Amino acid sequence: MEVKIKSMKHEDFKDNEYIDNLVEQLRAGGTNIVVGKLDQLINWGISNSLWPFCFGTSCCAIEFMCLGAARYDMARYGFEVARNSPRQADYIMCQGTITYRMAPVLKRLYEQMAEPKYVIACGGCAVSGGPFKNSYCVVKGIDEIIPVDVYVPGCPPRPEAFFYGLMQLQRKIKVQKYFGGVNRKEKLDEKALNAE
Amino acid sequence: MADIKEQIAAMCPEAQFDETGELLLILVPDAQWHALAVNLKEQLGFDYLTAVVGMDWKTSLGCYYYLTNSATQQMLHVRVETEDRECPLLHSVSDVWSVANFQEREVYDFYGIAFIGHPDMRRFFLRNDWVGHPLRKDYDASDEVNPLRLTDEQNEDDTCRWVEGADGKVTCVKGKTFEDDEYVINVGPQHPSTHGVMRYRVSLDGEMVRKVDVVSGYIHRGIEKLCENLTFPQTLLYTERMDYMSAMQNRHCLCLCIEKALGIEVPRRAELIRLMMDELMRLSSHLLSYGCLTMDQGATTAFFYGFRDRELIYDIFDKTCGARMSMSYQTIGGVVADVHPDFIADVRHACDVIEKNLKEYHQLFTGNVIARNRMVGVGLLSREQALDYAITGPSGRASGVSCDVRKKHPYSLYDEFEFDEVTRTEGDSMARYMVRMDEMVQSIKILRQACDKLEQEPGNEYIAKVPKLIKLPAGHWYQQVEASRGAFGVYIEADLESKPFQKPYRMHFQSPCFNLVGVVDLTCRDNMVADLITITASIDFVIPDIDR
């Protein structure tokens, strides 16, 4: 199945294979028509009005500001309502190095966000520690602390790269099972099964 | 020089002198250091503490203090050391030069040297529960000692002041940062208006700020320690990631310092290109500063205007260097490649556009009644305070301190250019803002002259002949440049042991923003809590530059 988003054509993405696999996995058991249609509606809504929570610690934050300014204008795709409270945001955009002192703060802010929530790691530092990998107090990639949906490499990434990453997130949201699996509470026996 | 030596020898007979380096070095025993510091400041006019460099010489721990006489611009440095590694103690000079307050806290954090008489001996960059002092040569960097802790850090309110008794015995006097009955609110570290990850703990009386406790280190990445494990050309990359808004100037500074040590003469064309890049970066930085200051006061349109013009400069960088930020363009001996064929035309175009738009900015924002009410007379910093806290750059010049390194210690080709040092005397937020706006006009003036020179002058050599393996002779060097936010300094000490790739024994970056954050408490005190945001925006620091 082709995953369509408004901002960019399917064939323009360079890595369609992974999303095709993802869709195949998700649809393997078939989907209930009612739940499926509701999912589509909700995912259409979420993916077209993603509100970022800016977590800019260093250089990448400046490029993110350029993204918000006139030339790149991320408002075109529904990303513009940058929130400063984790309660109001859909995804956390981690731009910059996370140090040992900052790590508990990042984790706490992530936990304060309301579901469904997504994480984008922007720039070499957030992806893997980047040039500061060997330092005594730098976290080697934020995926050590919180789960990450999209990685945007670069030091700092160009605004075009930011957009590419954001659109990847839109695609992932387009295929998520909102009612089907993601948000469903685990039953007790399932929990025990998963724990094993 | 001889004159100064005699005067110092008269003040402190124990002092020894060393004139082999680039600057006069004075070696003082710790016991006489504080008395000499007072005399140096009051009698010889060394009123400006440029840098404090903590050092671990393996046999001893200590500091270099770089001092400048603000009237004559004469510089010297003092070495103070202690051989006790278990419980190293030195005398504090934070009562002589206030800037030493934070500088000595940094040294304490990195080397564990406690300063006698320092009012507030806490860590500055690392977590309160950190084990060890990372810049010591015998530091154990393994993850078992300092694992990634996800527990919240407790506020450290207990301060310690080391006091020397009459019998020479040093005791610790406990104190509190905030009293129990004070109303303390927390700002940051994740706050849009702190311009990065800075955290303040603010004591309030109603809406008035009574005290600000700066908690820094949320983006401390240990750059100085990382440099010790890299070769000299490799260390260049970190300079662009400290103050990313003065990336070019910072890199220029480190290149100049290494070239000074090696005695390399840079081709004129390369130096001219570097100078132009520096000024473009300054324009870009001041435009960003304008955008952020206006946005903090609610003028979002002005922010868009500032960023619109910055894109012009980004395009120039993009064409020549291949990147919008973190350009990695300057290198030891020159620049990595010649400029793009369109470079001169693009710079001229950008100058014309920005010059025209600056008038628009003034109409839009400078005269605005809200902007004036929030900036005129707010956040006062007097000339004496600015000198005491070693404030440089636009913020220092807004308080009437003439401190432009381009004029005072001319480097590169700045002495051939015609431009004015912009100074004001009011010392409030408005003056700091206006100095930046006027400096942009001066930068445009420099750029236009440089364009003419670049066109007319023959030669297309953009890099000097540099040895493949960079090896510095024994010694230490200090170099300053005027970055976007003030005097940026680099200290290098060469290590002669590591072969064949030589690494620095110690590299210290004296960032202007580190000094700027020292006056947050001073300028915000007795202002409204809402003005905390505008004052810090007008002081304009970049947090990764503070924390390094």
Contacts between the chains, C-beta under 8 A, distances in Angstrom:
chain1	res1	chain2	res2	distance
A	54	B	192	7.0
A	55	B	190	6.4
A	56	B	196	7.2
A	57	B	196	6.7
A	57	B	197	5.0
A	57	B	218	7.3
A	57	B	219	5.2
A	57	B	543	7.8
A	57	B	544	7.7
A	58	B	196	7.3
A	58	B	219	5.9
A	58	B	241	7.0
A	58	B	244	6.9
A	58	B	543	7.7
A	58	B	544	4.6
A	59	B	241	6.2
A	59	B	244	4.2
A	59	B	325	5.9
A	59	B	326	6.5
A	59	B	544	7.4
A	61	B	196	7.3
A	62	B	244	6.3
A	62	B	245	7.4
A	62	B	288	7.2
A	62	B	325	6.6
A	63	B	324	7.2
A	63	B	325	6.4
A	65	B	291	8.0
A	65	B	307	6.8
A	66	B	307	6.3
A	66	B	310	7.6
A	66	B	311	7.3
A	66	B	314	7.6
A	66	B	324	8.0
A	69	B	303	7.3
A	69	B	304	5.7
A	69	B	307	3.4
A	69	B	308	6.8
A	69	B	311	7.8
A	70	B	304	5.1
A	70	B	307	6.5
A	70	B	308	5.0
A	71	B	307	7.7
A	71	B	308	7.0
A	71	B	311	5.0
A	84	B	191	7.3
A	84	B	192	4.7
A	96	B	219	7.1
A	96	B	544	8.0
A	97	B	219	6.2
A	97	B	221	5.5
A	99	B	217	7.6
A	99	B	218	6.6
A	99	B	219	6.1
A	99	B	220	5.8
A	99	B	221	6.2
A	100	B	126	8.0
A	100	B	127	6.4
A	100	B	146	7.2
A	100	B	148	5.7
A	100	B	149	6.8
A	101	B	125	8.0
A	101	B	126	7.0
A	101	B	127	5.3
A	101	B	153	6.9
A	101	B	217	5.4
A	101	B	218	5.3
A	101	B	220	6.9
A	102	B	189	7.0
A	102	B	197	6.4
A	102	B	218	4.8
A	102	B	219	7.0
A	103	B	148	6.0
A	103	B	149	7.6
A	103	B	150	6.2
A	104	B	149	7.1
A	104	B	150	5.2
A	104	B	151	6.4
A	104	B	152	5.2
A	104	B	153	6.8
A	105	B	189	6.1
A	105	B	190	6.3
A	105	B	218	7.4
A	107	B	150	5.7
A	108	B	152	7.2
A	109	B	190	6.3
A	131	B	237	6.1
A	131	B	238	7.0
A	131	B	241	6.8
A	132	B	221	4.6
A	132	B	222	7.4
A	132	B	223	7.7
A	132	B	226	6.8
A	134	B	226	6.2
A	134	B	229	6.9
A	135	B	221	5.4
A	135	B	222	4.2
A	135	B	223	7.9
A	135	B	225	7.1
A	135	B	226	5.6
A	136	B	134	5.2
A	136	B	139	7.8
A	136	B	141	4.8
A	136	B	146	6.9
A	136	B	222	5.3
A	136	B	225	6.5
A	137	B	126	6.7
A	137	B	134	7.6
A	137	B	146	7.4
A	137	B	220	6.4
A	137	B	221	7.1
A	137	B	222	5.7
A	138	B	221	5.5
A	138	B	222	7.2
A	139	B	148	6.3
A	144	B	148	7.0
A	145	B	148	7.9
A	145	B	150	6.9
A	155	B	326	5.8
A	156	B	325	5.4
A	156	B	326	6.6
A	158	B	324	6.3
